[in-house]
Amino acid sequence: MTLIHHDFADQMDRFGGNTALECFNCGTCAAICPLIYEHFPRKMIRYLQLGAKDRILENAKELWRCLHCGLCSRTCPREADPGEVILGLKRYVVANWRKS
């Protein structure tokens, strides 16, 4: 069962992923992403928005697929900077790796 942490997006401030709440999940980032892998990065951003920390940690390997090419950030209509959110999630996973 997935636990929801309502303040998770706020906690991401210290990891640099603080623009996730700007995203409205239009899918532009997933459409432009060269990975074309199960709606990446949209799925990970949605997990962050929902506060599904365990889902992010369970799927952490997906984060390292990101090439940080910047295409998602350049094309985001809300300027939510998905690439920076993914980088922040990487930092979160590294900081919590031993705890999980």
VOSETI-580708 format. One record per atom (N, C-alpha, C, O): x, y, z. Coordinates in pm, whole numbers, padded with zeros to 5 digits, always signed. Layout:
BEGIN
XYZ...
//
This chain:
BEGIN
+00084-00117+00000+00000+00000+00000+00089+00124+00000+00190+00130+00070+00050+00221-00079+00126+00345-00088+00078+00444+00016-00041+00473+00027+00173+00496+00094+00142+00601+00190+00158+00736+00121+00251+00757+00042+00068+00827+00151+00072+00961+00093+00127+01058+00196+00078+01065+00309+00226+01133+00156+00289+01234+00242+00255+01371+00182+00316+01414+00084+00158+01438+00241+00106+01562+00185+00209+01674+00175+00194+01764+00092+00311+01671+00257+00410+01778+00256+00536+01742+00176+00636+01813+00184+00532+01634+00101+00649+01588+00029+00700+01692-00071+00821+01714-00079+00611+01755-00146+00654+01856-00243+00726+01970-00174+00823+02024-00227+00680+02008-00056+00747+02114+00020+00885+02068+00069+00979+02148+00073+00896+01942+00104+01024+01888+00151+01128+01887+00039+01248+01888+00065+01082+01885-00086+01173+01880-00200+01250+02009-00219+01346+02012-00297+01212+02116-00151+01284+02242-00160+01433+02223-00134+01517+02282-00202+01466+02142-00037+01607+02123-00002+01684+02039-00103+01807+02035-00099+01612+01970-00193+01676+01889-00296+01673+01954-00434+01734+01904-00528+01602+02065-00446+01599+02138-00572+01482+02106-00663+01475+02159-00774+01391+02022-00621+01277+01986-00705+01152+02060-00665+01045+02000-00656+01163+02189-00643+01051+02263-00585+00952+02320-00686+00863+02396-00648+00965+02286-00814+00870+02337-00914+00768+02232-00956+00689+02256-01047+00768+02119-00892+00680+02008-00933+00532+02046-00925+00452+01997-01005+00494+02130-00832+00354+02167-00819+00307+02259-00932+00187+02281-00949+00401+02314-01008+00366+02395-01125+00316+02306-01239+00241+02351-01326+00358+02182-01239+00323+02087-01345+00176+02049-01335+00125+02022-01227+00108+02048-01451-00030+02001-01450-00046+01873-01531-00156+01839-01576+00065+01800-01550+00064+01668-01613+00006+01667-01753-00072+01579-01788+00045+01765-01834-00003+01771-01972+00059+01662-02059+00000+01620-02158+00179+01616-02020+00245+01509-02094+00345+01556-02197+00405+01473-02266+00367+01686-02209+00463+01738-02306+00603+01683-02279+00675+01648-02372+00642+01675-02152+00775+01625-02117+00790+01478-02157+00896+01438-02206+00687+01401-02137+00692+01259-02173+00696+01241-02325+00759+01149-02376+00627+01330-02396+00624+01320-02542+00758+01356-02605+00794+01300-02709+00831+01449-02546+00958+01495-02602+01077+01415-02551+01184+01418-02612+01061+01345-02442+01172+01273-02378+01225+01163-02471+01148+01080-02518+01357+01163-02496+01413+01060-02583+01407+00919-02523+01429+00821-02594+01377+00909-02394+01369+00777-02332+01246+00699-02374+01250+00577-02389+01136+00770-02393+01009+00708-02428+00986+00582-02343+00965+00473-02395+00990+00601-02214+00981+00488-02121+00870+00513-02020+00887+00591-01927+00758+00447-02036+00647+00451-01941+00617+00590-01886+00609+00608-01764+00601+00685-01972+00561+00821-01936+00662+00893-01847+00624+00976-01765+00788+00862-01864+00894+00931-01792+00918+01065-01859+00923+01069-01982+00932+01174-01788+00942+01198-01645+00807+01227-01578+00799+01242-01456+00704+01234-01657+00571+01269-01606+00529+01184-01487+00475+01236-01389+00553+01054-01495+00512+00963-01388+00582+00996-01256+00518+00998-01151+00712+01021-01262+00787+01050-01140+00743+01183-01078+00735+01196-00956+00714+01281-01162+00667+01410-01113+00530+01393-01047+00503+01456-00944+00446+01310-01104+00315+01285-01045+00328+01217-00909+00256+01252-00815+00418+01122-00897+00442+01059-00767+00482+01165-00664+00435+01162-00550+00568+01257-00704+00611+01363-00614+00491+01450-00573+00474+01481-00455+00409+01488-00670+00292+01571-00641+00196+01503-00545+00138+01568-00458+00181+01373-00559+00090+01298-00474+00149+01266-00337+00077+01228-00244+00279+01282-00325+00345+01249-00198+00375+01102-00183+00384+01052-00071+00390+01032-00294+00414+00888-00293+00565+00860-00287+00624+00814-00385+00624+00888-00174+00769+00870-00155+00813+00727-00185+00915+00705-00250+00736+00630-00138+00775+00490-00158+00777+00452-00305+00859+00371-00347+00686+00509-00384+00685+00479-00528+00810+00534-00595+00866+00471-00685+00854+00651-00552+00976+00709-00607+01096+00622-00571+01180+00594-00655+01103+00580-00447+01215+00495-00404+01210+00358-00472+01315+00303-00505+01091+00303-00493+01077+00173-00561+01121+00181-00706+01174+00084-00761+01100+00296-00769+01131+00315-00911+01253+00404-00931+01269+00465-01037+01339+00410-00831+01454+00502-00834+01546+00480-00953+01603+00576-01006+01562+00356-00997+01651+00329-01111+01608+00406-01235+01692+00441-01318+01479+00432-01249+01429+00507-01364+01488+00648-01369+01511+00701-01477+01511+00707-01254+01563+00843-01249+01699+00854-01316+01730+00955-01378+01780+00750-01304+01914+00754-01361+01915+00727-01511+02021+00729-01573+01801+00703-01569+01791+00693-01715+01792+00831-01779+01824+00847-01897+01757+00931-01699+01749+01068-01749+01885+01115-01798+01984+01105-01727+01889+01166-01919+02011+01216-01980+02037+01361-01943+02143+01417-01975+01941+01422-01878+01944+01565-01843+01975+01649-01966+02058+01740-01963+01907+01616-02076+01928+01686-02203+01858+01822-02206+01896+01910-02284+01757+01838-02121+01688+01966-02113+01568+01983-02204+01502+02086-02199+01539+01884-02288+01426+01896-02379+01295+01914-02305+01211+01994-02345+01277+01841-02197+01151+01850-02121+01136+01990-02060+01026+02046-02060+01243+02045-02009+01237+02176-01946+01214+02287-02048+01143+02384-02020+01274+02273-02165+01258+02376-02269+01117+02376-02328+01070+02480-02373+01051+02262-02327+00919+02255-02391+00802+02261-02293+00687+02262-02336+00829+02264-02164+00721+02266-02064+00642+02396-02074+00698+02504-02056+00511+02387-02102+00430+02509-02115+00410+02584-01984+00375+02702-01985+00431+02519-01873+00414+02583-01741+00547+02624-01679+00551+02678-01568+00656+02598-01752+00790+02629-01702+00816+02563-01566+00877+02622-01477+00768+02440-01553+00784+02364-01429+00923+02303-01417+00958+02249-01312+01003+02311-01523+01141+02262-01523+01150+02115-01480+01214+02084-01379+01087+02025-01557+01088+01883-01521+01228+01826-01505+01248+01739-01419+01324+01871-01583+01460+01820-01570+01519+01848-01433+01587+01763-01375+01493+01966-01381+01543+02002-01248+01468+01924-01140+01526+01889-01037+01339+01895-01162+01263+01814-01067+01322+01673-01061+01338+01617-00953+01355+01617-01176+01416+01483-01181+01551+01485-01110+01584+01393-01036+01630+01590-01132+01758+01602-01063+01738+01611-00911+01814+01552-00835+01637+01685-00868+01604+01693-00726+01562+01559-00670+01596+01525-00556+01487+01482-00749+01446+01348-00705+01567+01256-00693+01573+01172-00603+01663+01271-00781+01787+01193-00770+01856+01224-00638+01901+01134-00568+01864+01352-00605+01926+01393-00479+01849+01335-00360+01909+01291-00262+01716+01336-00369+01633+01280-00263+01662+01131-00244+01677+01083-00132+01669+01058-00354+01693+00913-00348+01830+00885-00286+01843+00797-00202+01931+00960-00328+02065+00940-00273+02064+00968-00122+02124+00892-00045+01998+01073-00081+01992+01108+00062+01915+01005+00144+01940+00990+00264+01823+00934+00081+01739+00838+00153+01771+00693+00119+01698+00603+00162+01876+00668+00046+01911+00534+00002+01935+00442+00120+01883+00330+00121+02009+00484+00216+02041+00399+00332+01922+00378+00423+01916+00279+00495+01827+00471+00420+01711+00465+00509+01607+00367+00459+01526+00318+00538+01607+00338+00330+01503+00251+00275+01538+00104+00284+01459+00019+00242
//
